[in-house]
Amino acid sequence: MQDMLKQIIEMDEQARQITDAAQREKANTEKEILQKREDIRTQYLTRARARIEKNRPLEMSAAEKGWQVKEHKYQTLSEQLDQSYASNGDKWVNAIVKNVIGE
């Protein structure tokens, strides 16, 4: 009887040790996963920032070219409007004055 009781106690102690070891391993694995996740995130952000810096001159150049095209377009349009006003301004002013006065 004593031997059987001793065996039960030993088996219970072994089971507790196995359970404790499994819980420690689970906790360590969770820590490792969190650390690995953070490492991957940091690496990804580092690569993304490097890619952004590498592409910055190209993007700036493309934006500058786009701005120059638009600036040229609006400059041309402004010149056309100025020419139109120079040739037709007096007629437009007279027409507006007549409409306001009611002639």
MDTraj code that builds the backbone (N, CA, C; nanometers):
import mdtraj as md
import numpy as np

residues = "MET GLN ASP MET LEU LYS GLN ILE ILE GLU MET ASP GLU GLN ALA ARG GLN ILE THR ASP ALA ALA GLN ARG GLU LYS ALA ASN THR GLU LYS GLU ILE LEU GLN LYS ARG GLU ASP ILE ARG THR GLN TYR LEU THR ARG ALA ARG ALA ARG ILE GLU LYS ASN ARG PRO LEU GLU MET SER ALA ALA GLU LYS GLY TRP GLN VAL LYS GLU HIS LYS TYR GLN THR LEU SER GLU GLN LEU ASP GLN SER TYR ALA SER ASN GLY ASP LYS TRP VAL ASN ALA ILE VAL LYS ASN VAL ILE GLY GLU".split()
xyz = np.array([
    [0.0823, -0.1182, 0.0000],
    [0.0000, 0.0000, 0.0000],
    [0.0874, 0.1256, 0.0000],
    [0.1890, 0.1239, 0.0848],
    [0.2800, 0.2375, 0.0928],
    [0.3503, 0.2585, -0.0414],
    [0.3907, 0.1459, -0.1026],
    [0.4592, 0.1559, -0.2306],
    [0.3678, 0.2152, -0.3377],
    [0.2455, 0.1729, -0.3358],
    [0.1502, 0.2234, -0.4341],
    [0.1246, 0.3730, -0.4130],
    [0.1118, 0.4136, -0.2904],
    [0.0918, 0.5546, -0.2575],
    [0.2143, 0.6361, -0.2984],
    [0.3321, 0.5797, -0.2752],
    [0.4561, 0.6459, -0.3129],
    [0.4633, 0.6606, -0.4654],
    [0.4240, 0.5582, -0.5381],
    [0.4236, 0.5628, -0.6845],
    [0.3261, 0.6693, -0.7366],
    [0.2113, 0.6765, -0.6754],
    [0.1114, 0.7765, -0.7165],
    [0.1656, 0.9172, -0.6952],
    [0.2302, 0.9381, -0.5806],
    [0.2871, 1.0696, -0.5500],
    [0.3983, 1.1026, -0.6495],
    [0.4848, 1.0045, -0.6799],
    [0.5923, 1.0266, -0.7764],
    [0.5367, 1.0573, -0.9159],
    [0.4339, 0.9824, -0.9566],
    [0.3714, 1.0051, -1.0870],
    [0.3084, 1.1434, -1.0927],
    [0.2463, 1.1850, -0.9834],
    [0.1858, 1.3181, -0.9779],
    [0.2942, 1.4256, -0.9878],
    [0.4042, 1.4038, -0.9194],
    [0.5144, 1.4998, -0.9235],
    [0.5744, 1.5064, -1.0639],
    [0.5903, 1.3922, -1.1282],
    [0.6415, 1.3901, -1.2653],
    [0.5454, 1.4612, -1.3611],
    [0.4173, 1.4360, -1.3416],
    [0.3166, 1.5010, -1.4269],
    [0.3212, 1.6524, -1.4081],
    [0.3379, 1.6979, -1.2859],
    [0.3480, 1.8423, -1.2595],
    [0.4740, 1.9010, -1.3239],
    [0.5848, 1.8275, -1.3143],
    [0.7085, 1.8745, -1.3766],
    [0.6922, 1.8845, -1.5289],
    [0.6294, 1.7849, -1.5870],
    [0.6061, 1.7864, -1.7318],
    [0.5152, 1.9030, -1.7682],
    [0.4108, 1.9246, -1.6918],
    [0.3172, 2.0350, -1.7168],
    [0.3880, 2.1692, -1.7021],
    [0.4677, 2.1835, -1.5963],
    [0.5428, 2.3081, -1.5751],
    [0.6395, 2.3336, -1.6901],
    [0.7087, 2.2292, -1.7332],
    [0.8035, 2.2441, -1.8447],
    [0.7298, 2.2849, -1.9720],
    [0.6145, 2.2252, -1.9964],
    [0.5363, 2.2600, -2.1153],
    [0.4881, 2.4048, -2.1089],
    [0.4469, 2.4491, -1.9904],
    [0.4020, 2.5877, -1.9759],
    [0.5178, 2.6859, -1.9951],
    [0.6360, 2.6514, -1.9418],
    [0.7535, 2.7367, -1.9624],
    [0.7888, 2.7435, -2.1117],
    [0.7845, 2.6291, -2.1764],
    [0.8157, 2.6254, -2.3201],
    [0.7135, 2.7071, -2.3998],
    [0.5884, 2.6968, -2.3611],
    [0.4839, 2.7748, -2.4282],
    [0.5106, 2.9243, -2.4108],
    [0.5432, 2.9655, -2.2884],
    [0.5711, 3.1069, -2.2612],
    [0.6936, 3.1533, -2.3393],
    [0.7983, 3.0714, -2.3436],
    [0.9186, 3.1068, -2.4188],
    [0.8900, 3.1164, -2.5688],
    [0.8101, 3.0245, -2.6183],
    [0.7747, 3.0255, -2.7601],
    [0.6944, 3.1508, -2.7939],
    [0.6021, 3.1891, -2.7073],
    [0.5246, 3.3110, -2.7305],
    [0.6154, 3.4338, -2.7333],
    [0.7131, 3.4381, -2.6432],
    [0.8085, 3.5496, -2.6418],
    [0.8899, 3.5521, -2.7706],
    [0.9339, 3.4339, -2.8137],
    [1.0115, 3.4255, -2.9375],
    [0.9290, 3.4715, -3.0576],
    [0.8024, 3.4322, -3.0603],
    [0.7143, 3.4724, -3.1705],
    [0.6964, 3.6238, -3.1714],
    [0.6728, 3.6826, -3.0555],
    [0.6569, 3.8272, -3.0477],
    [0.7843, 3.8990, -3.0910],
    [0.8996, 3.8472, -3.0487],
    [1.0267, 3.9079, -3.0869],
    [1.0495, 3.8948, -3.2379],
    [1.0195, 3.7775, -3.2917],
    [1.0366, 3.7555, -3.4358],
    [0.9437, 3.8478, -3.5142],
    [0.8230, 3.8631, -3.4657],
    [0.7260, 3.9523, -3.5311],
    [0.7792, 4.0958, -3.5331],
    [0.8324, 4.1397, -3.4217],
    [0.8867, 4.2756, -3.4126],
    [1.0087, 4.2909, -3.5027],
    [1.0928, 4.1885, -3.5086],
    [1.2099, 4.1927, -3.5972],
    [1.1681, 4.2034, -3.7439],
    [1.0694, 4.1251, -3.7833],
    [1.0206, 4.1287, -3.9218],
    [0.9621, 4.2656, -3.9522],
    [0.8854, 4.3200, -3.8602],
    [0.8252, 4.4523, -3.8797],
    [0.9344, 4.5593, -3.8952],
    [1.0358, 4.5527, -3.8104],
    [1.1461, 4.6492, -3.8162],
    [1.2212, 4.6377, -3.9488],
    [1.2483, 4.5150, -3.9912],
    [1.3169, 4.4944, -4.1194],
    [1.2341, 4.5479, -4.2354],
    [1.1039, 4.5209, -4.2313],
    [1.0153, 4.5677, -4.3377],
    [1.0156, 4.7206, -4.3444],
    [1.0028, 4.7851, -4.2304],
    [1.0015, 4.9315, -4.2276],
    [1.1350, 4.9896, -4.2735],
    [1.2432, 4.9265, -4.2347],
    [1.3753, 4.9727, -4.2769],
    [1.3891, 4.9632, -4.4283],
    [1.3476, 4.8508, -4.4861],
    [1.3546, 4.8349, -4.6323],
    [1.2621, 4.9341, -4.7020],
    [1.1438, 4.9545, -4.6467],
    [1.0489, 5.0482, -4.7079],
    [1.1041, 5.1907, -4.7052],
    [1.1623, 5.2302, -4.5938],
    [1.2195, 5.3656, -4.5850],
    [1.3364, 5.3820, -4.6819],
    [1.4180, 5.2785, -4.6957],
    [1.5307, 5.2846, -4.7893],
    [1.4794, 5.2959, -4.9328],
    [1.3736, 5.2216, -4.9643],
    [1.3148, 5.2270, -5.0984],
    [1.2568, 5.3654, -5.1260],
    [1.1936, 5.4241, -5.0260],
    [1.1376, 5.5591, -5.0414],
    [1.2492, 5.6593, -5.0694],
    [1.3569, 5.6502, -4.9924],
    [1.4681, 5.7426, -5.0132],
    [1.5322, 5.7223, -5.1502],
    [1.5387, 5.5979, -5.1943],
    [1.5975, 5.5685, -5.3250],
    [1.5106, 5.6263, -5.4368],
    [1.3792, 5.6195, -5.4214],
    [1.2868, 5.6655, -5.5251],
    [1.2565, 5.8148, -5.5171],
    [1.2945, 5.8792, -5.4081],
    [1.2625, 6.0208, -5.3892],
    [1.3116, 6.1085, -5.5051],
    [1.4378, 6.0960, -5.5501],
    [1.4824, 6.1826, -5.6610],
    [1.4014, 6.1613, -5.7893],
    [1.3672, 6.0362, -5.8176],
    [1.2879, 6.0078, -5.9379],
    [1.1493, 6.0712, -5.9280],
    [1.0880, 6.0585, -5.8119],
    [0.9548, 6.1153, -5.7915],
    [0.9589, 6.2685, -5.7969],
    [1.0623, 6.3247, -5.7371],
    [1.0755, 6.4707, -5.7394],
    [1.0955, 6.5199, -5.8826],
    [1.1756, 6.4480, -5.9600],
    [1.2000, 6.4846, -6.0990],
    [1.0704, 6.4759, -6.1799],
    [0.9955, 6.3688, -6.1613],
    [0.8685, 6.3529, -6.2328],
    [0.7707, 6.4631, -6.1932],
    [0.7655, 6.4960, -6.0656],
    [0.6750, 6.6017, -6.0195],
    [0.7163, 6.7365, -6.0777],
    [0.8453, 6.7624, -6.0833],
    [0.8949, 6.8889, -6.1393],
    [0.8607, 6.8994, -6.2877],
    [0.8765, 6.7899, -6.3613],
    [0.8416, 6.7898, -6.5039],
    [0.6924, 6.8160, -6.5221],
    [0.6117, 6.7501, -6.4398],
    [0.4669, 6.7715, -6.4469],
    [0.4318, 6.9165, -6.4179],
    [0.4979, 6.9742, -6.3172],
    [0.4743, 7.1144, -6.2831],
    [0.5130, 7.2058, -6.3986],
    [0.6251, 7.1792, -6.4634],
    [0.6696, 7.2618, -6.5755],
    [0.5710, 7.2559, -6.6913],
    [0.5177, 7.1382, -6.7200],
    [0.4189, 7.1237, -6.8274],
    [0.2946, 7.2064, -6.7949],
    [0.2456, 7.1935, -6.6717],
    [0.1262, 7.2699, -6.6322],
    [0.1544, 7.4202, -6.6324],
    [0.2714, 7.4587, -6.5844],
    [0.3062, 7.6000, -6.5817],
    [0.3115, 7.6569, -6.7241],
    [0.3680, 7.5805, -6.8163],
    [0.3748, 7.6245, -6.9558],
    [0.2338, 7.6378, -7.0150],
    [0.1486, 7.5405, -6.9851],
    [0.0104, 7.5422, -7.0352],
    [-0.0626, 7.6672, -6.9856],
    [-0.0522, 7.6940, -6.8556],
    [-0.1222, 7.8094, -6.7996],
    [-0.0590, 7.9409, -6.8421],
    [0.0708, 7.9424, -6.8639],
    [0.1359, 8.0626, -6.9148],
    [0.0860, 8.0930, -7.0552],
    [0.0761, 7.9909, -7.1395],
    [0.0247, 8.0080, -7.2756],
    [-0.1199, 8.0566, -7.2721],
    [-0.2004, 7.9975, -7.1871],
    [-0.3404, 8.0379, -7.1745],
    [-0.3502, 8.1827, -7.1270],
    [-0.2670, 8.2205, -7.0333],
    [-0.2660, 8.3578, -6.9833],
    [-0.2282, 8.4553, -7.0942],
    [-0.1295, 8.4194, -7.1738],
    [-0.0899, 8.5057, -7.2852],
    [-0.2021, 8.5187, -7.3878],
    [-0.2722, 8.4100, -7.4147],
    [-0.3847, 8.4156, -7.5088],
    [-0.4957, 8.5062, -7.4557],
    [-0.5229, 8.4956, -7.3262],
    [-0.6254, 8.5814, -7.2672],
    [-0.5827, 8.7282, -7.2722],
    [-0.4559, 8.7552, -7.2453],
    [-0.4055, 8.8926, -7.2536],
    [-0.4181, 8.9475, -7.3958],
    [-0.3859, 8.8634, -7.4950],
    [-0.3977, 8.9061, -7.6349],
    [-0.5444, 8.9317, -7.6709],
    [-0.6315, 8.8444, -7.6243],
    [-0.7747, 8.8616, -7.6502],
    [-0.8243, 8.9917, -7.5894],
    [-0.7818, 9.0173, -7.4670],
    [-0.8236, 9.1404, -7.4010],
    [-0.7659, 9.2621, -7.4722],
    [-0.6416, 9.2534, -7.5174],
    [-0.5791, 9.3664, -7.5858],
    [-0.6522, 9.3989, -7.7150],
    [-0.6983, 9.2966, -7.7860],
    [-0.7655, 9.3229, -7.9127],
    [-0.9156, 9.3481, -7.8968],
    [-0.9767, 9.2949, -7.7933],
    [-1.1230, 9.3075, -7.7785],
    [-1.1661, 9.3800, -7.6523],
    [-1.0727, 9.4226, -7.5702],
    [-1.1058, 9.4822, -7.4409],
    [-1.1981, 9.6021, -7.4508],
    [-1.1693, 9.6919, -7.5435],
    [-1.2534, 9.8109, -7.5575],
    [-1.3958, 9.7727, -7.5960],
    [-1.4108, 9.6777, -7.6881],
    [-1.5454, 9.6339, -7.7293],
    [-1.6198, 9.5742, -7.6104],
    [-1.5492, 9.4918, -7.5296],
    [-1.6143, 9.4277, -7.4150],
    [-1.6572, 9.5314, -7.3116],
    [-1.5707, 9.6279, -7.2859],
    [-1.6032, 9.7323, -7.1886],
    [-1.7233, 9.8109, -7.2369],
    [-1.7234, 9.8500, -7.3638],
    [-1.8368, 9.9261, -7.4196],
    [-1.9648, 9.8435, -7.4125],
    [-1.9585, 9.7154, -7.4448],
    [-2.0766, 9.6299, -7.4413],
    [-2.1300, 9.6195, -7.2982],
    [-2.0405, 9.6047, -7.2013],
    [-2.0837, 9.5943, -7.0611],
    [-2.1491, 9.7250, -7.0158],
    [-2.0873, 9.8386, -7.0513],
    [-2.1423, 9.9677, -7.0113],
    [-2.2806, 9.9879, -7.0738],
    [-2.2969, 9.9526, -7.2012],
    [-2.4275, 9.9662, -7.2678],
    [-2.5319, 9.8783, -7.1994],
    [-2.4931, 9.7560, -7.1626],
    [-2.5907, 9.6657, -7.0976],
    [-2.6292, 9.7165, -6.9603],
    [-2.5338, 9.7764, -6.8891],
    [-2.5632, 9.8262, -6.7548],
    [-2.6495, 9.9520, -6.7655],
    [-2.6161, 10.0386, -6.8558],
    [-2.6903, 10.1636, -6.8718],
    [-2.8274, 10.1359, -6.9347],
    [-2.8325, 10.0366, -7.0158],
    [-2.9602, 10.0009, -7.0774],
    [-2.9796, 10.0576, -7.2157],
    [-2.8758, 10.0867, -7.2838],
    [-2.8860, 10.1408, -7.4200],
    [-2.9099, 10.0345, -7.5213],
])
top = md.Topology()
chain = top.add_chain()
for i, resn in enumerate(residues, 1):
    res = top.add_residue(resn, chain, resSeq=i)
    for name in ("N", "CA", "C"):
        top.add_atom(name, md.element.get_by_symbol(name[0]), res)
traj = md.Trajectory(xyz[None], top)
